[in-house]
């Protein structure tokens, strides 16, 4: 016969295993539970959870991504996502227009290093197409925030991307 504490450990372990299985099944990048607790009836449950999904798995997880509610999302980020662009608004006044997240972060760092402040993080991605560049320029020029400068950092595509 198990003690009450032993039963709770078994129930908690079962919940954690189910969370792990869910993590794999839906291509999650994060499953955060806070809190995991015991009900008055002696059940172990997740009272609240946050799940993030891998954007690159959208083609496999159509049902999951169909539930996305962008009502509380930044409209510019939502518009950028329609063109497979990554946009994050920041507080500065120097626009960043970059292909590749690593290059975007480095560009923001260099701007900051020299006393400037990036106004955004706009990543066109490695295999950028003409319509994406056009959409990116439209996003930047539609922003009512005045820009004193623009930083454009583009790298040559590799043969695999062409």
OpenMM code with the backbone's topology and positions (N, CA, C; nanometers):
from openmm import Vec3, app, unit

residues = "UNK UNK UNK UNK UNK UNK UNK UNK UNK UNK UNK UNK UNK UNK UNK UNK UNK UNK UNK UNK UNK UNK UNK UNK UNK UNK UNK UNK UNK UNK UNK UNK UNK UNK UNK UNK UNK UNK UNK UNK UNK UNK UNK UNK UNK UNK UNK UNK UNK UNK UNK UNK UNK UNK UNK UNK UNK UNK UNK UNK UNK UNK UNK UNK UNK UNK UNK UNK UNK UNK UNK UNK UNK UNK UNK UNK UNK UNK UNK UNK UNK UNK UNK UNK UNK UNK UNK UNK UNK UNK UNK UNK UNK UNK UNK UNK UNK UNK UNK UNK UNK UNK UNK UNK UNK UNK UNK UNK UNK UNK UNK UNK UNK UNK UNK UNK UNK UNK UNK UNK UNK UNK UNK UNK UNK UNK UNK UNK UNK UNK UNK UNK UNK UNK UNK UNK UNK UNK UNK UNK UNK UNK UNK UNK UNK UNK UNK UNK UNK UNK UNK UNK UNK UNK UNK UNK UNK UNK UNK UNK UNK UNK".split()
positions = [
    Vec3(0.0842, -0.1176, 0.0000),
    Vec3(0.0000, 0.0000, 0.0000),
    Vec3(0.0891, 0.1245, 0.0000),
    Vec3(0.0568, 0.2194, -0.0870),
    Vec3(0.1359, 0.3418, -0.0991),
    Vec3(0.0861, 0.4486, -0.0035),
    Vec3(0.1774, 0.5326, 0.0366),
    Vec3(0.1385, 0.6463, 0.1189),
    Vec3(0.0734, 0.7508, 0.0287),
    Vec3(0.0045, 0.8441, 0.0894),
    Vec3(-0.0597, 0.9515, 0.0129),
    Vec3(0.0437, 1.0298, -0.0668),
    Vec3(0.1575, 1.0548, -0.0068),
    Vec3(0.2651, 1.1275, -0.0740),
    Vec3(0.3169, 1.0466, -0.1933),
    Vec3(0.3316, 0.9168, -0.1767),
    Vec3(0.3784, 0.8302, -0.2851),
    Vec3(0.2825, 0.8302, -0.4022),
    Vec3(0.1522, 0.8310, -0.3732),
    Vec3(0.0508, 0.8357, -0.4790),
    Vec3(0.0608, 0.9671, -0.5547),
    Vec3(0.0799, 1.0766, -0.4832),
    Vec3(0.0922, 1.2077, -0.5475),
    Vec3(0.2161, 1.2139, -0.6370),
    Vec3(0.3238, 1.1513, -0.5943),
    Vec3(0.4458, 1.1489, -0.6761),
    Vec3(0.4200, 1.0729, -0.8058),
    Vec3(0.3504, 0.9612, -0.7975),
    Vec3(0.3172, 0.8829, -0.9163),
    Vec3(0.2266, 0.9643, -1.0092),
    Vec3(0.1252, 1.0317, -0.9520),
    Vec3(0.0349, 1.1146, -1.0327),
    Vec3(0.1102, 1.2308, -1.0971),
    Vec3(0.1992, 1.2959, -1.0225),
    Vec3(0.2779, 1.4070, -1.0770),
    Vec3(0.3684, 1.3577, -1.1897),
    Vec3(0.4312, 1.2440, -1.1707),
    Vec3(0.5181, 1.1866, -1.2735),
    Vec3(0.4383, 1.1578, -1.4009),
    Vec3(0.3159, 1.1085, -1.3842),
    Vec3(0.2293, 1.0805, -1.4984),
    Vec3(0.1955, 1.2101, -1.5731),
    Vec3(0.1642, 1.3166, -1.4992),
    Vec3(0.1348, 1.4461, -1.5620),
    Vec3(0.2570, 1.4989, -1.6378),
    Vec3(0.3734, 1.4864, -1.5780),
    Vec3(0.4956, 1.5356, -1.6423),
    Vec3(0.5246, 1.4563, -1.7693),
    Vec3(0.5026, 1.3257, -1.7649),
    Vec3(0.5228, 1.2446, -1.8855),
    Vec3(0.4244, 1.2865, -1.9949),
    Vec3(0.3000, 1.3112, -1.9576),
    Vec3(0.2005, 1.3558, -2.0565),
    Vec3(0.2376, 1.4921, -2.1149),
    Vec3(0.2922, 1.5806, -2.0322),
    Vec3(0.3373, 1.7105, -2.0819),
    Vec3(0.4523, 1.6936, -2.1806),
    Vec3(0.5431, 1.6034, -2.1510),
    Vec3(0.6547, 1.5772, -2.2410),
    Vec3(0.6040, 1.5201, -2.3738),
    Vec3(0.5100, 1.4264, -2.3661),
    Vec3(0.4525, 1.3702, -2.4884),
    Vec3(0.3837, 1.4791, -2.5708),
    Vec3(0.3119, 1.5696, -2.5034),
    Vec3(0.2475, 1.6821, -2.5718),
    Vec3(0.3524, 1.7712, -2.6375),
    Vec3(0.4589, 1.8013, -2.5638),
    Vec3(0.5692, 1.8834, -2.6140),
    Vec3(0.6188, 1.8292, -2.7480),
    Vec3(0.6409, 1.6994, -2.7559),
    Vec3(0.6894, 1.6376, -2.8786),
    Vec3(0.5825, 1.6353, -2.9869),
    Vec3(0.4606, 1.6009, -2.9494),
    Vec3(0.3517, 1.5842, -3.0466),
    Vec3(0.3188, 1.7128, -3.1220),
    Vec3(0.3241, 1.8273, -3.0540),
    Vec3(0.2823, 1.9532, -3.1161),
    Vec3(0.3993, 2.0410, -3.1594),
    Vec3(0.5211, 1.9868, -3.1596),
    Vec3(0.6397, 2.0639, -3.1978),
    Vec3(0.6533, 2.1903, -3.1138),
    Vec3(0.6395, 2.1746, -2.9831),
    Vec3(0.6522, 2.2895, -2.8934),
    Vec3(0.7989, 2.3275, -2.8762),
    Vec3(0.8204, 2.4535, -2.8482),
    Vec3(0.9540, 2.4990, -2.8106),
    Vec3(0.9593, 2.5230, -2.6602),
    Vec3(0.8427, 2.5309, -2.5972),
    Vec3(0.8351, 2.5529, -2.4527),
    Vec3(0.7003, 2.5050, -2.4017),
    Vec3(0.7029, 2.4354, -2.2900),
    Vec3(0.5818, 2.4044, -2.2133),
    Vec3(0.6141, 2.4446, -2.0703),
    Vec3(0.5482, 2.5492, -2.0265),
    Vec3(0.5735, 2.6026, -1.8925),
    Vec3(0.4477, 2.5851, -1.8086),
    Vec3(0.4608, 2.5184, -1.6963),
    Vec3(0.3483, 2.4937, -1.6068),
    Vec3(0.3723, 2.5699, -1.4770),
    Vec3(0.2723, 2.6484, -1.4393),
    Vec3(0.2839, 2.7216, -1.3132),
    Vec3(0.1434, 2.7584, -1.2655),
    Vec3(0.0894, 2.6920, -1.1700),
    Vec3(0.1481, 2.5848, -1.0900),
    Vec3(0.0973, 2.4469, -1.1298),
    Vec3(0.1718, 2.3475, -1.0899),
    Vec3(0.1293, 2.2081, -1.0904),
    Vec3(0.0913, 2.1822, -0.9453),
    Vec3(-0.0295, 2.1367, -0.9214),
    Vec3(-0.0712, 2.1235, -0.7815),
    Vec3(-0.1697, 2.0111, -0.7588),
    Vec3(-0.2109, 2.0008, -0.6340),
    Vec3(-0.3039, 1.8976, -0.5906),
    Vec3(-0.4407, 1.9606, -0.5649),
    Vec3(-0.5441, 1.8960, -0.6174),
    Vec3(-0.6803, 1.9430, -0.5917),
    Vec3(-0.7269, 1.8900, -0.4561),
    Vec3(-0.8350, 1.9454, -0.4024),
    Vec3(-0.8899, 1.8921, -0.2764),
    Vec3(-0.9295, 1.7443, -0.2873),
    Vec3(-0.9533, 1.6971, -0.4111),
    Vec3(-0.9900, 1.5571, -0.4319),
    Vec3(-0.8678, 1.4661, -0.4456),
    Vec3(-0.7481, 1.5214, -0.4315),
    Vec3(-0.6274, 1.4401, -0.4368),
    Vec3(-0.5729, 1.4158, -0.5766),
    Vec3(-0.6184, 1.4916, -0.6748),
    Vec3(-0.5671, 1.4792, -0.8107),
    Vec3(-0.4526, 1.5773, -0.8310),
    Vec3(-0.3566, 1.5420, -0.9157),
    Vec3(-0.2477, 1.6318, -0.9525),
    Vec3(-0.2802, 1.6876, -1.0901),
    Vec3(-0.2869, 1.8206, -1.1002),
    Vec3(-0.3251, 1.8845, -1.2263),
    Vec3(-0.2364, 2.0062, -1.2544),
    Vec3(-0.2330, 2.0434, -1.3807),
    Vec3(-0.1693, 2.1681, -1.4226),
    Vec3(-0.2772, 2.2760, -1.4150),
    Vec3(-0.2609, 2.3701, -1.3255),
    Vec3(-0.3620, 2.4746, -1.3103),
    Vec3(-0.3491, 2.5823, -1.4166),
    Vec3(-0.2289, 2.6062, -1.4648),
    Vec3(-0.2066, 2.7050, -1.5693),
    Vec3(-0.0823, 2.6619, -1.6473),
    Vec3(-0.0823, 2.6921, -1.7754),
    Vec3(0.0322, 2.6537, -1.8580),
    Vec3(0.0478, 2.7496, -1.9740),
    Vec3(0.1685, 2.7569, -2.0237),
    Vec3(0.2013, 2.8361, -2.1414),
    Vec3(0.2743, 2.7434, -2.2369),
    Vec3(0.2311, 2.7434, -2.3635),
    Vec3(0.2952, 2.6591, -2.4638),
    Vec3(0.3333, 2.7461, -2.5830),
    Vec3(0.4583, 2.7384, -2.6254),
    Vec3(0.5044, 2.8046, -2.7470),
    Vec3(0.5314, 2.6972, -2.8512),
    Vec3(0.5047, 2.7314, -2.9766),
    Vec3(0.5182, 2.6353, -3.0847),
    Vec3(0.6262, 2.6785, -3.1828),
    Vec3(0.6923, 2.5813, -3.2411),
    Vec3(0.7961, 2.6062, -3.3395),
    Vec3(0.7319, 2.6556, -3.4688),
    Vec3(0.7602, 2.7810, -3.5067),
    Vec3(0.7036, 2.8375, -3.6296),
    Vec3(0.7403, 2.7547, -3.7523),
    Vec3(0.8549, 2.6895, -3.7485),
    Vec3(0.8982, 2.6091, -3.8627),
    Vec3(0.8173, 2.4804, -3.8784),
    Vec3(0.7355, 2.4479, -3.7794),
    Vec3(0.6551, 2.3256, -3.7849),
    Vec3(0.5105, 2.3538, -3.8247),
    Vec3(0.4827, 2.4746, -3.8693),
    Vec3(0.3447, 2.5102, -3.9036),
    Vec3(0.2849, 2.4147, -4.0075),
    Vec3(0.3646, 2.3710, -4.1028),
    Vec3(0.3134, 2.2803, -4.2058),
    Vec3(0.2682, 2.1461, -4.1471),
    Vec3(0.3263, 2.1065, -4.0315),
    Vec3(0.2861, 1.9819, -3.9660),
    Vec3(0.1748, 2.0033, -3.8656),
    Vec3(0.1634, 2.1230, -3.8152),
    Vec3(0.0717, 2.1531, -3.7050),
    Vec3(-0.0370, 2.2521, -3.7477),
    Vec3(-0.0987, 2.2274, -3.8606),
    Vec3(-0.1985, 2.3209, -3.9144),
    Vec3(-0.3120, 2.3471, -3.8152),
    Vec3(-0.3597, 2.2449, -3.7472),
    Vec3(-0.4697, 2.2628, -3.6512),
    Vec3(-0.4282, 2.3517, -3.5347),
    Vec3(-0.3056, 2.3359, -3.4883),
    Vec3(-0.2557, 2.4178, -3.3775),
    Vec3(-0.2443, 2.5634, -3.4214),
    Vec3(-0.1836, 2.5879, -3.5370),
    Vec3(-0.1634, 2.7246, -3.5832),
    Vec3(-0.2938, 2.7905, -3.6262),
    Vec3(-0.3945, 2.7123, -3.6631),
    Vec3(-0.5253, 2.7688, -3.6982),
    Vec3(-0.5926, 2.8317, -3.5766),
    Vec3(-0.5532, 2.7930, -3.4566),
    Vec3(-0.6116, 2.8489, -3.3344),
    Vec3(-0.5464, 2.9804, -3.2927),
    Vec3(-0.4437, 3.0244, -3.3649),
    Vec3(-0.3728, 3.1463, -3.3279),
    Vec3(-0.4676, 3.2653, -3.3291),
    Vec3(-0.4706, 3.3390, -3.2192),
    Vec3(-0.5524, 3.4585, -3.2066),
    Vec3(-0.4580, 3.5779, -3.2031),
    Vec3(-0.4589, 3.6567, -3.3091),
    Vec3(-0.3664, 3.7695, -3.3180),
    Vec3(-0.4268, 3.8991, -3.2644),
    Vec3(-0.5429, 3.8910, -3.1992),
    Vec3(-0.6105, 4.0120, -3.1501),
    Vec3(-0.5223, 4.0937, -3.0561),
    Vec3(-0.4376, 4.0274, -2.9784),
    Vec3(-0.3528, 4.0996, -2.8844),
    Vec3(-0.2086, 4.1126, -2.9335),
    Vec3(-0.1841, 4.0696, -3.0562),
    Vec3(-0.0488, 4.0787, -3.1124),
    Vec3(-0.0248, 4.2168, -3.1713),
    Vec3(0.1012, 4.2532, -3.1816),
    Vec3(0.1382, 4.3788, -3.2464),
    Vec3(0.0982, 4.3696, -3.3938),
    Vec3(0.0221, 4.4665, -3.4467),
    Vec3(-0.0234, 4.4587, -3.5862),
    Vec3(0.0915, 4.4523, -3.6870),
    Vec3(0.2016, 4.5204, -3.6594),
    Vec3(0.3152, 4.5168, -3.7524),
    Vec3(0.3786, 4.3790, -3.7522),
    Vec3(0.3898, 4.3161, -3.6352),
    Vec3(0.4442, 4.1798, -3.6274),
    Vec3(0.3535, 4.0827, -3.7034),
    Vec3(0.2219, 4.0998, -3.6884),
    Vec3(0.1261, 4.0133, -3.7570),
    Vec3(0.1366, 4.0297, -3.9082),
    Vec3(0.1467, 4.1547, -3.9544),
    Vec3(0.1591, 4.1808, -4.0982),
    Vec3(0.2901, 4.1239, -4.1516),
    Vec3(0.3981, 4.1390, -4.0767),
    Vec3(0.5283, 4.0858, -4.1184),
    Vec3(0.5221, 3.9338, -4.1318),
    Vec3(0.4553, 3.8690, -4.0386),
    Vec3(0.4465, 3.7226, -4.0404),
    Vec3(0.3766, 3.6713, -4.1661),
    Vec3(0.2865, 3.7499, -4.2231),
    Vec3(0.2174, 3.7089, -4.3469),
    Vec3(0.3164, 3.6899, -4.4618),
    Vec3(0.4312, 3.7567, -4.4520),
    Vec3(0.5330, 3.7486, -4.5568),
    Vec3(0.6552, 3.6699, -4.5099),
    Vec3(0.6381, 3.5952, -4.4007),
    Vec3(0.7464, 3.5149, -4.3430),
    Vec3(0.8643, 3.6019, -4.3009),
    Vec3(0.8325, 3.7196, -4.2458),
    Vec3(0.9319, 3.8118, -4.1924),
    Vec3(0.9175, 3.8158, -4.0415),
    Vec3(1.0265, 3.8421, -3.9727),
    Vec3(1.0239, 3.8554, -3.8265),
    Vec3(1.0449, 4.0018, -3.7927),
    Vec3(0.9479, 4.0624, -3.7247),
    Vec3(0.9553, 4.2035, -3.6879),
    Vec3(0.9320, 4.2180, -3.5387),
    Vec3(1.0188, 4.2953, -3.4757),
    Vec3(1.0001, 4.3306, -3.3349),
    Vec3(1.0254, 4.4802, -3.3243),
    Vec3(0.9271, 4.5537, -3.2758),
    Vec3(0.9432, 4.6971, -3.2567),
    Vec3(1.0243, 4.7261, -3.1317),
    Vec3(1.1136, 4.8243, -3.1423),
    Vec3(1.1975, 4.8654, -3.0298),
    Vec3(1.1815, 5.0161, -3.0094),
    Vec3(1.2514, 5.0734, -2.9127),
    Vec3(1.2305, 5.2131, -2.8746),
    Vec3(1.3174, 5.3152, -2.9463),
    Vec3(1.4094, 5.2726, -3.0293),
    Vec3(1.5047, 5.3654, -3.0889),
    Vec3(1.4530, 5.4377, -3.2107),
    Vec3(1.5482, 5.4977, -3.2856),
    Vec3(1.5109, 5.5734, -3.4050),
    Vec3(1.5960, 5.5366, -3.5269),
    Vec3(1.6629, 5.4211, -3.5201),
    Vec3(1.7402, 5.3721, -3.6345),
    Vec3(1.6782, 5.2407, -3.6799),
    Vec3(1.6230, 5.2429, -3.8005),
    Vec3(1.5556, 5.1245, -3.8541),
    Vec3(1.6580, 5.0187, -3.8936),
    Vec3(1.6295, 4.8943, -3.8632),
    Vec3(1.7170, 4.7820, -3.8985),
    Vec3(1.6452, 4.6911, -3.9960),
    Vec3(1.7091, 4.6666, -4.1079),
    Vec3(1.6533, 4.5883, -4.2178),
    Vec3(1.7600, 4.4868, -4.2547),
    Vec3(1.7411, 4.3606, -4.2141),
    Vec3(1.8507, 4.2637, -4.2177),
    Vec3(1.8010, 4.1276, -4.2657),
    Vec3(1.8869, 4.0501, -4.3317),
    Vec3(1.8487, 3.9131, -4.3667),
    Vec3(1.9304, 3.8151, -4.2837),
    Vec3(1.8644, 3.7575, -4.1857),
    Vec3(1.9269, 3.6621, -4.0949),
    Vec3(1.9220, 3.7141, -3.9522),
    Vec3(1.8717, 3.6318, -3.8609),
    Vec3(1.8545, 3.6745, -3.7217),
    Vec3(1.9876, 3.7071, -3.6555),
    Vec3(2.0910, 3.6294, -3.6835),
    Vec3(2.2212, 3.6565, -3.6238),
    Vec3(2.2763, 3.7910, -3.6688),
    Vec3(2.2632, 3.8191, -3.7982),
    Vec3(2.3090, 3.9471, -3.8512),
    Vec3(2.2239, 4.0613, -3.7950),
    Vec3(2.0944, 4.0369, -3.7771),
    Vec3(2.0061, 4.1393, -3.7191),
    Vec3(2.0496, 4.1726, -3.5765),
    Vec3(2.0790, 4.0707, -3.4980),
    Vec3(2.1223, 4.0949, -3.3597),
    Vec3(2.2561, 4.1671, -3.3583),
    Vec3(2.3477, 4.1281, -3.4450),
    Vec3(2.4782, 4.1940, -3.4511),
    Vec3(2.4624, 4.3402, -3.4934),
    Vec3(2.3738, 4.3668, -3.5886),
    Vec3(2.3495, 4.5037, -3.6335),
    Vec3(2.2936, 4.5882, -3.5201),
    Vec3(2.1982, 4.5340, -3.4462),
    Vec3(2.1425, 4.6060, -3.3303),
    Vec3(2.2515, 4.6327, -3.2263),
    Vec3(2.3384, 4.5354, -3.2039),
    Vec3(2.4481, 4.5529, -3.1081),
    Vec3(2.5444, 4.6632, -3.1527),
    Vec3(2.5772, 4.6665, -3.2812),
    Vec3(2.6701, 4.7676, -3.3328),
    Vec3(2.6082, 4.9063, -3.3221),
    Vec3(2.4808, 4.9168, -3.3536),
    Vec3(2.4114, 5.0458, -3.3397),
    Vec3(2.4193, 5.0928, -3.1950),
    Vec3(2.3900, 5.0026, -3.1033),
    Vec3(2.3931, 5.0351, -2.9603),
    Vec3(2.5350, 5.0700, -2.9149),
    Vec3(2.6333, 4.9962, -2.9633),
    Vec3(2.7728, 5.0189, -2.9270),
    Vec3(2.8180, 5.1605, -2.9630),
    Vec3(2.7642, 5.2124, -3.0724),
    Vec3(2.8036, 5.3454, -3.1190),
    Vec3(2.7069, 5.4548, -3.0737),
    Vec3(2.6267, 5.4255, -2.9709),
    Vec3(2.5410, 5.5269, -2.9098),
    Vec3(2.4035, 5.5427, -2.9705),
    Vec3(2.3713, 5.4628, -3.0685),
    Vec3(2.2389, 5.4701, -3.1284),
    Vec3(2.1430, 5.3744, -3.0603),
    Vec3(2.0187, 5.3779, -3.1026),
    Vec3(1.9170, 5.2870, -3.0497),
    Vec3(1.8358, 5.2307, -3.1665),
    Vec3(1.8325, 5.0986, -3.1796),
    Vec3(1.7534, 5.0380, -3.2874),
    Vec3(1.6038, 5.0638, -3.2677),
    Vec3(1.5358, 5.0922, -3.3774),
    Vec3(1.3914, 5.1151, -3.3738),
    Vec3(1.3144, 4.9856, -3.3948),
    Vec3(1.3809, 4.8871, -3.4486),
    Vec3(1.3137, 4.7609, -3.4770),
    Vec3(1.4178, 4.6517, -3.5011),
    Vec3(1.3662, 4.5323, -3.5099),
    Vec3(1.4435, 4.4132, -3.5463),
    Vec3(1.3628, 4.3528, -3.6599),
    Vec3(1.4024, 4.3775, -3.7836),
    Vec3(1.3290, 4.3268, -3.8997),
    Vec3(1.4189, 4.2304, -3.9746),
    Vec3(1.3885, 4.1010, -3.9606),
    Vec3(1.4677, 3.9944, -4.0210),
    Vec3(1.3942, 3.9403, -4.1424),
    Vec3(1.4580, 3.9512, -4.2578),
    Vec3(1.3994, 3.9011, -4.3812),
    Vec3(1.4246, 3.7527, -4.4013),
    Vec3(1.5147, 3.6942, -4.3244),
    Vec3(1.5460, 3.5528, -4.3407),
    Vec3(1.6512, 3.5318, -4.4480),
    Vec3(1.7044, 3.4112, -4.4531),
    Vec3(1.8145, 3.3815, -4.5436),
    Vec3(1.7767, 3.3675, -4.6892),
    Vec3(1.6611, 3.3132, -4.7189),
    Vec3(1.6197, 3.2909, -4.8577),
    Vec3(1.5194, 3.3942, -4.9034),
    Vec3(1.5447, 3.5216, -4.8755),
    Vec3(1.4501, 3.6298, -4.9017),
    Vec3(1.4188, 3.6432, -5.0512),
    Vec3(1.2928, 3.6711, -5.0791),
    Vec3(1.2445, 3.6904, -5.2162),
    Vec3(1.2064, 3.8374, -5.2358),
    Vec3(1.1915, 3.8766, -5.3605),
    Vec3(1.1619, 4.0165, -5.3935),
    Vec3(1.0359, 4.0678, -5.3239),
    Vec3(0.9297, 3.9863, -5.3196),
    Vec3(0.8057, 4.0326, -5.2572),
    Vec3(0.8230, 4.0543, -5.1064),
    Vec3(0.9146, 3.9802, -5.0446),
    Vec3(0.9405, 3.9990, -4.9022),
    Vec3(1.0157, 4.1294, -4.8775),
    Vec3(1.1105, 4.1624, -4.9652),
    Vec3(1.1837, 4.2891, -4.9526),
    Vec3(1.0861, 4.4055, -4.9683),
    Vec3(0.9978, 4.3948, -5.0663),
    Vec3(0.8963, 4.4990, -5.0884),
    Vec3(0.8080, 4.5147, -4.9643),
    Vec3(0.7609, 4.4022, -4.9093),
    Vec3(0.6761, 4.4070, -4.7899),
    Vec3(0.7513, 4.4665, -4.6710),
    Vec3(0.8789, 4.4337, -4.6585),
    Vec3(0.9594, 4.4869, -4.5484),
    Vec3(0.9718, 4.6385, -4.5592),
    Vec3(0.9980, 4.6892, -4.6790),
    Vec3(1.0060, 4.8338, -4.6972),
    Vec3(0.8723, 4.9002, -4.6664),
    Vec3(0.7635, 4.8369, -4.7072),
    Vec3(0.6307, 4.8924, -4.6765),
    Vec3(0.6077, 4.8988, -4.5256),
    Vec3(0.6493, 4.7949, -4.4537),
    Vec3(0.6335, 4.7941, -4.3082),
    Vec3(0.7124, 4.9085, -4.2444),
    Vec3(0.8364, 4.9265, -4.2885),
    Vec3(0.9200, 5.0321, -4.2310),
    Vec3(0.8667, 5.1706, -4.2635),
    Vec3(0.8232, 5.1918, -4.3869),
    Vec3(0.7759, 5.3248, -4.4257),
    Vec3(0.6374, 5.3552, -4.3711),
    Vec3(0.5627, 5.2539, -4.3317),
    Vec3(0.4303, 5.2764, -4.2722),
    Vec3(0.4390, 5.3114, -4.1239),
    Vec3(0.5543, 5.2877, -4.0636),
    Vec3(0.5711, 5.3159, -3.9210),
    Vec3(0.5687, 5.4672, -3.8994),
    Vec3(0.4786, 5.5174, -3.8144),
    Vec3(0.4712, 5.6625, -3.7921),
    Vec3(0.5896, 5.7189, -3.7130),
    Vec3(0.6693, 5.6327, -3.6525),
    Vec3(0.7853, 5.6773, -3.5760),
    Vec3(0.8910, 5.7317, -3.6724),
    Vec3(0.9426, 5.8518, -3.6461),
    Vec3(1.0452, 5.9046, -3.7368),
    Vec3(1.1790, 5.8328, -3.7171),
    Vec3(1.2438, 5.8019, -3.8268),
    Vec3(1.3753, 5.7383, -3.8226),
    Vec3(1.4800, 5.8416, -3.8596),
    Vec3(1.5875, 5.8463, -3.7834),
    Vec3(1.6960, 5.9369, -3.8189),
    Vec3(1.7905, 5.8702, -3.9182),
    Vec3(1.7981, 5.7374, -3.9149),
    Vec3(1.8861, 5.6603, -4.0022),
    Vec3(1.8243, 5.5231, -4.0262),
    Vec3(1.8796, 5.4549, -4.1229),
    Vec3(1.8434, 5.3152, -4.1446),
    Vec3(1.9713, 5.2336, -4.1543),
    Vec3(1.9685, 5.1163, -4.0952),
    Vec3(2.0814, 5.0243, -4.1042),
    Vec3(2.0371, 4.9051, -4.1865),
    Vec3(2.1010, 4.8850, -4.2993),
    Vec3(2.0692, 4.7716, -4.3851),
    Vec3(2.1918, 4.6810, -4.3875),
    Vec3(2.1752, 4.5605, -4.3407),
    Vec3(2.2833, 4.4628, -4.3407),
    Vec3(2.2346, 4.3397, -4.4141),
    Vec3(2.2887, 4.3182, -4.5317),
    Vec3(2.2478, 4.2028, -4.6115),
    Vec3(2.3695, 4.1178, -4.6419),
    Vec3(2.3498, 3.9880, -4.6388),
    Vec3(2.4597, 3.8967, -4.6724),
    Vec3(2.4262, 3.8251, -4.8025),
    Vec3(2.5269, 3.7831, -4.8727),
    Vec3(2.5076, 3.7095, -4.9962),
    Vec3(2.4434, 3.5748, -4.9676),
    Vec3(2.3483, 3.5332, -5.0500),
    Vec3(2.2912, 3.3988, -5.0291),
    Vec3(2.3948, 3.2915, -5.0606),
    Vec3(2.3842, 3.1813, -4.9918),
    Vec3(2.4724, 3.0684, -5.0210),
    Vec3(2.4186, 2.9960, -5.1425),
    Vec3(2.4993, 2.9098, -5.2003),
    Vec3(2.4534, 2.8354, -5.3181),
    Vec3(2.3325, 2.7499, -5.2867),
    Vec3(2.3249, 2.6983, -5.1642),
    Vec3(2.2119, 2.6140, -5.1245),
    Vec3(2.0819, 2.6932, -5.1238),
    Vec3(2.0894, 2.8248, -5.0964),
    Vec3(1.9703, 2.9082, -5.0892),
    Vec3(1.9272, 2.9591, -5.2251),
    Vec3(2.0147, 2.9543, -5.3261),
    Vec3(1.9805, 3.0087, -5.4575),
    Vec3(1.9204, 2.9037, -5.5469),
] * unit.nanometer
topology = app.Topology()
chain = topology.addChain("A")
for resn in residues:
    res = topology.addResidue(resn, chain)
    for name in ("N", "CA", "C"):
        topology.addAtom(name, app.Element.getBySymbol(name[0]), res)
